[in-house]
Amino acid sequence: NKDKYQAVFLSNGQVYFGKLQNTAGDSLVLKDIYYLQVDSKIQPSSGDNADVSTKENSDNSDVQLIKLGNELHGPEDQMQITKDQVLFWENLKADGKVSKAIDSYVKE
């Protein structure tokens, strides 16, 4: 569906969000690309509290949606992905968190 954003899951574990095109060729074209970045907050361990559960550690992470193009190497906002690197893709619902974050970014 060219009107919706897609989530493209790659064999290396990376997930990109964008507008998928050229699904019939040997490679896919993804435009208007976003990806997730996880920033962990580092907290100093203090004595008996050094052994913190996984649940608590997961609460110490911020997940941000990043627009492709501002990285150090200055990529264009288009990616060609060979089909053998793609596990699957999904259409995103308009009321999902990623779609809402993209809409918010576009409005700014």
C-alpha positions in Angstrom: 0.0 0.0 0.0 1.8 3.1 -1.2 -0.3 5.4 1.0 1.0 3.8 4.2 4.4 3.4 5.8 5.9 0.0 6.0 8.2 -1.6 8.6 11.0 -3.5 6.8 12.7 -6.2 8.9 16.2 -7.1 7.7 18.3 -10.2 8.3 20.8 -8.2 10.4 18.2 -7.4 13.0 17.7 -3.8 11.8 14.2 -2.4 11.2 13.5 0.6 8.9 10.2 2.4 8.5 9.4 4.1 5.2 7.6 4.0 1.9 8.4 0.8 0.1 8.6 0.8 -3.7 9.7 -1.6 -6.4 8.7 -4.8 -4.7 8.8 -6.7 -8.0 12.5 -6.3 -8.7 15.6 -7.9 -7.2 16.0 -5.1 -4.8 13.5 -3.0 -2.8 13.5 0.8 -2.7 12.7 2.4 0.6 12.1 6.2 0.8 11.2 8.6 3.5 13.1 6.5 6.0 13.1 6.3 9.8 14.6 3.9 12.3 14.7 3.3 16.0 17.6 4.3 18.2 17.8 3.0 21.8 19.8 5.2 24.2 20.6 3.5 27.5 20.8 5.6 30.7 23.8 4.6 32.7 23.3 4.6 36.4 26.1 3.9 38.9 25.7 0.7 40.8 25.5 1.2 44.6 26.5 -1.7 46.9 23.6 -4.1 47.4 21.6 -2.6 44.5 24.2 -3.7 41.9 22.1 -6.7 40.9 19.1 -5.1 39.2 16.5 -7.1 37.3 16.1 -7.1 33.5 12.7 -5.3 33.8 14.3 -2.4 35.7 17.1 -2.2 33.2 14.7 -2.0 30.3 13.1 1.0 32.0 16.4 2.8 31.8 16.3 3.0 28.0 14.9 5.8 25.8 13.7 4.8 22.3 13.7 7.5 19.7 12.5 7.5 16.1 15.3 9.0 13.9 14.9 10.4 10.4 17.5 9.0 8.0 19.8 11.7 6.5 21.5 13.4 9.4 24.1 10.8 10.1 27.8 11.5 9.9 28.1 10.0 6.4 25.2 12.1 5.1 23.1 9.5 3.3 20.2 10.4 1.0 16.7 9.6 2.2 16.5 6.5 -0.1 17.8 3.0 0.4 18.1 0.1 -2.0 17.9 -3.2 -0.2 18.5 -6.6 -1.9 15.6 -8.9 -1.4 17.7 -11.6 0.2 18.4 -9.2 3.2 14.7 -8.7 3.8 12.9 -11.1 6.2 9.5 -9.5 5.8 7.6 -6.2 5.7 4.4 -5.0 7.2 2.1 -2.1 6.6 1.8 0.2 9.6 -1.5 1.2 11.0 -2.2 5.0 11.1 -2.9 4.9 14.8 0.3 3.0 15.8 3.0 4.7 17.8 5.5 4.8 14.9 3.0 6.2 12.5 2.0 8.9 15.0 5.7 9.7 15.7 6.3 10.1 12.0 3.2 12.3 11.6 4.4 14.5 14.5 7.9 14.8 13.0 6.4 15.8 9.6 4.2 18.5 11.2 7.2 20.1 12.9 
